Amino acid sequence: MLEKNTTEYESAVLIGVITQLQDEEQSKEYLDELEFLTYTAGGEVLKRFTQKLEHPNPKTFINSGKLETVRQFIEEHEVGSAIFDDELSPAQQKNLERILKCKVVDRTYLILDIFAQRATTSYARTQVELAQYEYLLPRLVGLWTHLERQRGGIGMRGPGETEIETDRRIVRDKISLLKNKIKKIDKQMEVQRGNRGQLVRVALVGYTNVGKSTLMNAISKSEVFAENKLFATLDTTVRKVVIRNLPFLLTDTVGFIRKLPTQLVESFKSTLDEVREADLLLHVVDISHHNFEEHIASVNQILDEIDSADKPSIMVFNKIDAYEPETIDEDDLDTEKTTKHNTLEDWKKTWMNRTEYGSLFISALNKDNFDELRKTVYNAVREIHVTRFPYNSFLYPEYDDDFNEQQ
């Protein structure tokens, strides 16, 4: 299995490209996120490098001139890692390690490394380990640096290839064992989900670091680990919550992210099953993030991939305490107002007010607008419950603003 990155403040440089499919603004946004990922993994970014290309170089990701600039900086500043913003092919990674003479990490490896650090339960560790081995398998040749002396020599080629093939077989066997182990745990978790009775299931979904765990703690009065880092929690947490006298199950799920490694989507299938089997989604959004609309689109794309895009959902715009719209200088007549200048009141008049249950604007940290949150969630859960059990409608009347909630 790939080793966890436990070194604090390991120096790193970031490398990204600007293409027809990814303009300069998007590239900057992705590198901002990559820097946060690096910080979460225990690294410190010394410099960023970007290059405009029609498409990434198939051999070295960036072209030779820019690569030489990166190499010189790495050598002069004794940089530990070069981190690329897209997944590198095994050939690209091998070539880059040879030229840069430092650890070469791509976005996928970095996310896997963070997951390895954050996994606390046996199940989460098994899921991450499976994803790591699947990432590792096609890269074995590049990782076997101790075989360099055997390559190319007459009579020495066989033993090297034999050792690599042996290692490939070991890794394949390990993948098979891990998949079988996950299948067994999945069956156990499926039984557990079936044993939860007929309670309505509500799942918190959203981009990573939008405050889902903080919201989970505030609603359920439980202690779920929350931190201002990406992927602070990996393990699915399920709590029974009662609003007024209506009980339901609330699930905190792993955060989504752009360019989520396919290995993780597959290995975290059971975690995503909590989303698939939910009756209602609370889509939590960090409205203070300047690019939150793209985050919404990324989450919706993943929900579509796991056949959960059509589920009833409530948009919960969190961190209103940190939201600051950009201002326009009244004397600057050339500045055109954009959505970045919207106040919260402006946002409430947009598409956000036309969703199925409307949209909520809250601060999970300060519990701002929590009465409105409880009312909306209660009425949505009640609607699902009464549809399922019509004879219980008298037990759970619609939430009344004048009713003093009791929990």
RABELGI-V106921 format. One record per residue. N is the residue number from 1. RES is the residue in one small letter. SS is DSSP state (2 for helix, 1 for strand, 0 for the rest). PHI is phi in radians with two decimals (999 if undefined). PSI is psi in radians with two decimals (NA if undefined). Layout:
# RABELGI-V106921
N;RES;SS;PHI;PSI, N;RES;SS;PHI;PSI
This chain:
# RABELGI-V106921
1;m;0;999;2.61, 2;l;0;-1.14;2.47, 3;e;0;-1.31;2.58, 4;k;0;-1.27;2.56, 5;n;0;-1.53;1.80, 6;t;0;-1.89;-0.03, 7;t;0;-1.27;2.23, 8;e;0;-1.45;2.41, 9;y;0;0.94;0.78, 10;e;1;-1.24;2.27, 11;s;1;-1.22;2.53, 12;a;1;-2.65;2.72, 13;v;1;-2.10;2.63, 14;l;1;-1.92;2.47, 15;i;1;-2.28;2.19, 16;g;1;-2.41;2.97, 17;v;1;-2.20;2.68, 18;i;1;-1.94;2.06, 19;t;0;-2.24;-3.11, 20;q;0;-1.12;-0.52, 21;l;0;-1.57;-0.18, 22;q;0;-2.50;1.71, 23;d;0;-1.32;-3.12, 24;e;2;-1.09;-0.71, 25;e;2;-1.15;-0.74, 26;q;2;-1.13;-0.71, 27;s;2;-1.05;-0.74, 28;k;2;-1.10;-0.74, 29;e;2;-1.08;-0.76, 30;y;2;-1.14;-0.67, 31;l;2;-1.24;-0.57, 32;d;2;-1.03;-0.79, 33;e;2;-1.17;-0.69, 34;l;2;-1.11;-0.63, 35;e;2;-1.16;-0.68, 36;f;2;-1.14;-0.69, 37;l;2;-1.07;-0.75, 38;t;2;-1.09;-0.76, 39;y;2;-1.07;-0.76, 40;t;2;-1.06;-0.62, 41;a;2;-1.39;-0.14, 42;g;0;1.79;0.42, 43;g;1;-1.95;2.88, 44;e;1;-2.23;2.12, 45;v;1;-1.47;2.15, 46;l;1;-1.59;-0.58, 47;k;1;-2.83;2.68, 48;r;1;-1.97;2.55, 49;f;1;-2.24;2.32, 50;t;1;-2.32;2.68, 51;q;1;-2.50;2.43, 52;k;1;-1.46;2.12, 53;l;0;-2.46;2.67, 54;e;0;-1.15;-0.69, 55;h;0;-2.76;2.71, 56;p;0;-1.00;2.52, 57;n;1;-1.12;2.18, 58;p;0;-1.14;-0.32, 59;k;0;-1.70;-0.68, 60;t;0;-2.35;0.23, 61;f;1;1.23;-0.95, 62;i;0;-1.97;2.87, 63;n;0;-1.36;2.90, 64;s;2;-1.04;-0.69, 65;g;2;-1.10;-0.87, 66;k;2;-1.13;-0.65, 67;l;2;-1.09;-0.67, 68;e;2;-1.16;-0.67, 69;t;2;-1.07;-0.75, 70;v;2;-1.11;-0.77, 71;r;2;-1.06;-0.75, 72;q;2;-1.11;-0.73, 73;f;2;-1.12;-0.74, 74;i;2;-1.08;-0.72, 75;e;2;-1.20;-0.75, 76;e;2;-1.19;-0.61, 77;h;2;-1.85;0.14, 78;e;0;0.87;0.91, 79;v;0;-1.29;2.43, 80;g;0;-1.46;-0.60, 81;s;1;-2.46;2.47, 82;a;1;-1.88;2.08, 83;i;1;-1.96;2.15, 84;f;1;-1.78;2.53, 85;d;0;-1.46;0.03, 86;d;0;-2.33;2.87, 87;e;0;-1.24;2.25, 88;l;0;-1.57;2.55, 89;s;0;-1.30;2.77, 90;p;2;-0.96;-0.67, 91;a;2;-1.17;-0.77, 92;q;2;-1.05;-0.78, 93;q;2;-1.10;-0.73, 94;k;2;-1.11;-0.80, 95;n;2;-1.12;-0.72, 96;l;2;-1.18;-0.68, 97;e;2;-1.13;-0.65, 98;r;2;-1.16;-0.70, 99;i;2;-1.42;-0.79, 100;l;2;-1.44;-0.38, 101;k;0;0.94;0.76, 102;c;0;-2.61;3.08, 103;k;1;-1.21;2.24, 104;v;1;-1.89;2.14, 105;v;1;-2.20;2.37, 106;d;1;-1.83;3.06, 107;r;2;-1.04;-0.70, 108;t;2;-1.09;-0.83, 109;y;2;-1.04;-0.73, 110;l;2;-1.10;-0.77, 111;i;2;-1.13;-0.72, 112;l;2;-1.07;-0.68, 113;d;2;-1.13;-0.72, 114;i;2;-1.14;-0.75, 115;f;2;-1.05;-0.69, 116;a;2;-1.11;-0.64, 117;q;2;-1.22;-0.63, 118;r;2;-1.54;-0.33, 119;a;0;-1.16;2.18, 120;t;0;-1.97;-0.62, 121;t;0;-1.55;2.84, 122;s;2;-1.04;-0.68, 123;y;2;-1.16;-0.80, 124;a;2;-1.10;-0.71, 125;r;2;-1.12;-0.67, 126;t;2;-1.13;-0.74, 127;q;2;-1.09;-0.78, 128;v;2;-1.17;-0.72, 129;e;2;-1.07;-0.71, 130;l;2;-1.07;-0.80, 131;a;2;-1.09;-0.67, 132;q;2;-1.14;-0.78, 133;y;2;-1.13;-0.65, 134;e;2;-1.18;-0.57, 135;y;2;-1.24;-0.66, 136;l;2;-1.23;-0.65, 137;l;2;-0.87;-0.93, 138;p;0;-1.29;-0.09, 139;r;0;-1.88;0.20, 140;l;2;-1.04;-0.71, 141;v;2;-1.06;-0.78, 142;g;2;-1.15;-0.53, 143;l;2;-1.45;-0.30, 144;w;0;-1.50;1.21, 145;t;2;-1.17;-0.42, 146;h;2;-1.25;-0.15, 147;l;2;-1.64;0.00, 148;e;2;-0.94;-0.73, 149;r;2;-1.18;-0.28, 150;q;2;-1.60;-0.24, 151;r;0;-1.34;2.39, 152;g;0;1.47;-0.30, 153;g;0;-1.38;2.49, 154;i;0;-1.11;2.27, 155;g;0;1.39;-0.08, 156;m;0;-1.86;-0.13, 157;r;2;-1.20;-0.69, 158;g;2;-1.01;-0.95, 159;p;2;-1.00;-0.66, 160;g;2;-1.10;-0.84, 161;e;2;-1.12;-0.67, 162;t;2;-1.09;-0.73, 163;e;2;-1.15;-0.73, 164;i;2;-1.13;-0.75, 165;e;2;-1.10;-0.66, 166;t;2;-1.07;-0.76, 167;d;2;-1.17;-0.65, 168;r;2;-1.07;-0.74, 169;r;2;-1.13;-0.71, 170;i;2;-1.07;-0.77, 171;v;2;-1.14;-0.75, 172;r;2;-1.06;-0.73, 173;d;2;-1.10;-0.70, 174;k;2;-1.13;-0.72, 175;i;2;-1.05;-0.76, 176;s;2;-1.08;-0.77, 177;l;2;-1.10;-0.75, 178;l;2;-1.15;-0.69, 179;k;2;-1.11;-0.70, 180;n;2;-1.15;-0.68, 181;k;2;-1.13;-0.73, 182;i;2;-1.16;-0.67, 183;k;2;-1.03;-0.75, 184;k;2;-1.11;-0.76, 185;i;2;-1.18;-0.67, 186;d;2;-1.02;-0.73, 187;k;2;-1.10;-0.73, 188;q;2;-1.10;-0.75, 189;m;2;-1.20;-0.57, 190;e;2;-1.13;-0.70, 191;v;2;-1.12;-0.72, 192;q;2;-1.08;-0.75, 193;r;2;-1.11;-0.65, 194;g;2;-1.19;-0.47, 195;n;0;-1.45;-0.01, 196;r;0;-1.39;0.05, 197;g;0;1.32;-2.71, 198;q;0;-1.75;0.33, 199;l;0;-1.13;2.49, 200;v;0;-1.15;2.40, 201;r;1;-1.85;2.20, 202;v;1;-2.06;2.26, 203;a;1;-2.04;2.33, 204;l;1;-1.48;2.14, 205;v;1;-2.22;2.81, 206;g;1;2.77;3.02, 207;y;1;-1.13;2.77, 208;t;0;-1.16;2.51, 209;n;0;1.19;0.58, 210;v;0;-1.74;-0.07, 211;g;0;1.78;0.41, 212;k;2;-1.11;-0.78, 213;s;2;-1.18;-0.66, 214;t;2;-1.10;-0.72, 215;l;2;-1.16;-0.70, 216;m;2;-1.02;-0.79, 217;n;2;-1.09;-0.72, 218;a;2;-1.20;-0.70, 219;i;2;-1.32;-0.79, 220;s;2;-1.65;-0.09, 221;k;0;0.97;0.68, 222;s;0;-1.94;3.11, 223;e;0;-2.03;1.57, 224;v;0;-1.80;2.34, 225;f;0;-1.03;2.24, 226;a;0;-2.36;2.36, 227;e;0;-2.68;2.65, 228;n;0;-1.44;1.04, 229;k;0;-2.44;2.81, 230;l;0;-1.26;2.45, 231;f;0;0.97;0.83, 232;a;0;-1.08;-0.59, 233;t;0;-2.24;2.38, 234;l;0;-1.92;-0.58, 235;d;0;-1.37;2.34, 236;t;0;-1.18;2.27, 237;t;1;-2.03;2.25, 238;v;1;-2.07;2.24, 239;r;1;-2.26;2.51, 240;k;1;-1.46;2.23, 241;v;1;-2.14;2.50, 242;v;1;-2.18;2.06, 243;i;1;-1.91;2.20, 244;r;0;1.04;-2.03, 245;n;0;-2.08;0.29, 246;l;1;-1.76;1.99, 247;p;1;-1.53;2.56, 248;f;1;-2.72;2.94, 249;l;1;-1.77;2.31, 250;l;1;-2.02;2.21, 251;t;1;-2.02;2.27, 252;d;1;-1.71;2.16, 253;t;0;-1.96;2.91, 254;v;0;-1.12;2.49, 255;g;0;-1.24;2.59, 256;f;1;-1.57;2.88, 257;i;0;-2.71;2.69, 258;r;0;-1.12;2.61, 259;k;0;0.97;0.70, 260;l;0;-1.09;2.18, 261;p;0;-0.97;2.33, 262;t;2;-1.06;-0.55, 263;q;2;-1.06;-0.64, 264;l;2;-1.30;-0.65, 265;v;2;-1.02;-0.72, 266;e;2;-1.29;-0.79, 267;s;2;-1.28;-0.41, 268;f;0;-1.71;0.49, 269;k;2;-0.98;-0.76, 270;s;2;-1.14;-0.65, 271;t;2;-1.07;-0.75, 272;l;2;-1.23;-0.40, 273;d;2;-1.07;-0.52, 274;e;2;-1.07;-0.59, 275;v;2;-1.30;-0.79, 276;r;2;-1.03;-0.66, 277;e;0;-1.61;0.01, 278;a;0;-1.25;2.61, 279;d;0;-1.55;-0.44, 280;l;1;-2.56;2.41, 281;l;1;-1.92;2.36, 282;l;1;-1.80;1.80, 283;h;1;-1.51;1.79, 284;v;1;-1.55;2.32, 285;v;1;-2.24;2.39, 286;d;1;-1.50;1.67, 287;i;0;-1.25;-0.26, 288;s;0;-1.37;-0.23, 289;h;0;-1.35;2.30, 290;h;0;-1.14;-0.30, 291;n;0;-2.11;0.67, 292;f;2;-1.15;-0.46, 293;e;2;-1.15;-0.63, 294;e;2;-1.21;-0.59, 295;h;2;-1.06;-0.75, 296;i;2;-1.03;-0.79, 297;a;2;-1.09;-0.69, 298;s;2;-1.13;-0.75, 299;v;2;-1.13;-0.76, 300;n;2;-1.09;-0.62, 301;q;2;-1.12;-0.77, 302;i;2;-1.18;-0.68, 303;l;2;-1.06;-0.67, 304;d;2;-1.14;-0.69, 305;e;2;-1.14;-0.50, 306;i;0;-1.83;0.38, 307;d;0;1.00;0.74, 308;s;0;-2.22;0.21, 309;a;0;-1.23;-0.43, 310;d;0;-1.64;0.09, 311;k;0;-1.23;2.60, 312;p;0;-0.98;2.37, 313;s;1;-2.55;2.66, 314;i;1;-2.08;2.21, 315;m;1;-1.44;2.14, 316;v;1;-2.05;1.85, 317;f;1;-1.57;1.88, 318;n;1;-1.67;2.96, 319;k;0;1.13;0.66, 320;i;2;-1.14;-0.40, 321;d;2;-1.17;-0.37, 322;a;2;-1.82;-0.01, 323;y;0;-1.34;2.25, 324;e;0;-2.39;1.91, 325;p;0;-1.23;2.65, 326;e;0;-1.22;2.56, 327;t;0;-1.81;2.70, 328;i;0;-1.97;2.24, 329;d;0;-1.22;2.15, 330;e;0;-1.05;-0.46, 331;d;0;-1.45;-0.22, 332;d;0;-1.63;1.70, 333;l;0;-1.36;-0.23, 334;d;0;-1.48;-0.28, 335;t;0;-1.36;2.14, 336;e;0;-1.65;2.34, 337;k;0;-1.21;2.31, 338;t;0;-2.18;-3.11, 339;t;2;-1.12;-0.37, 340;k;2;-1.19;-0.28, 341;h;2;-1.66;-0.02, 342;n;0;-1.13;2.38, 343;t;0;-1.43;3.01, 344;l;2;-1.06;-0.65, 345;e;2;-1.14;-0.63, 346;d;2;-1.11;-0.77, 347;w;2;-1.10;-0.65, 348;k;2;-1.13;-0.32, 349;k;0;-1.64;0.01, 350;t;0;-1.62;-2.76, 351;w;2;-1.00;-0.38, 352;m;2;-1.06;-0.45, 353;n;2;-1.55;0.03, 354;r;2;-2.00;0.29, 355;t;0;-1.39;2.96, 356;e;0;-0.94;-0.82, 357;y;0;-1.93;0.29, 358;g;0;1.31;-3.04, 359;s;1;-2.18;2.58, 360;l;1;-1.94;2.47, 361;f;1;-2.11;1.94, 362;i;0;-2.38;2.99, 363;s;1;-2.21;1.89, 364;a;0;-1.15;-0.53, 365;l;0;-1.21;-0.78, 366;n;0;-1.71;-0.06, 367;k;0;1.04;0.61, 368;d;1;-1.25;2.38, 369;n;0;1.08;0.51, 370;f;2;-1.27;-0.49, 371;d;2;-1.10;-0.71, 372;e;2;-1.16;-0.67, 373;l;2;-1.08;-0.86, 374;r;2;-1.09;-0.71, 375;k;2;-1.09;-0.82, 376;t;2;-1.15;-0.77, 377;v;2;-1.14;-0.75, 378;y;2;-1.01;-0.87, 379;n;2;-1.13;-0.64, 380;a;2;-1.19;-0.78, 381;v;2;-1.14;-0.72, 382;r;2;-1.04;-0.76, 383;e;2;-1.03;-0.73, 384;i;2;-1.20;-0.76, 385;h;2;-1.12;-0.80, 386;v;2;-1.17;-0.58, 387;t;2;-1.11;-0.65, 388;r;2;-1.36;-0.67, 389;f;0;-2.28;1.40, 390;p;2;-1.00;-0.56, 391;y;2;-1.24;-0.12, 392;n;2;-1.68;0.06, 393;s;2;-1.05;-0.60, 394;f;2;-1.22;-0.39, 395;l;2;-1.26;-0.51, 396;y;0;-2.21;1.40, 397;p;0;-1.16;2.80, 398;e;0;-1.06;2.56, 399;y;0;-1.11;2.26, 400;d;0;-1.92;2.31, 401;d;0;-1.02;-0.50, 402;d;0;-1.46;-0.12, 403;f;0;-1.45;2.24, 404;n;0;-1.40;1.96, 405;e;0;-1.17;2.47, 406;q;0;-2.16;2.34, 407;q;0;-2.13;NA
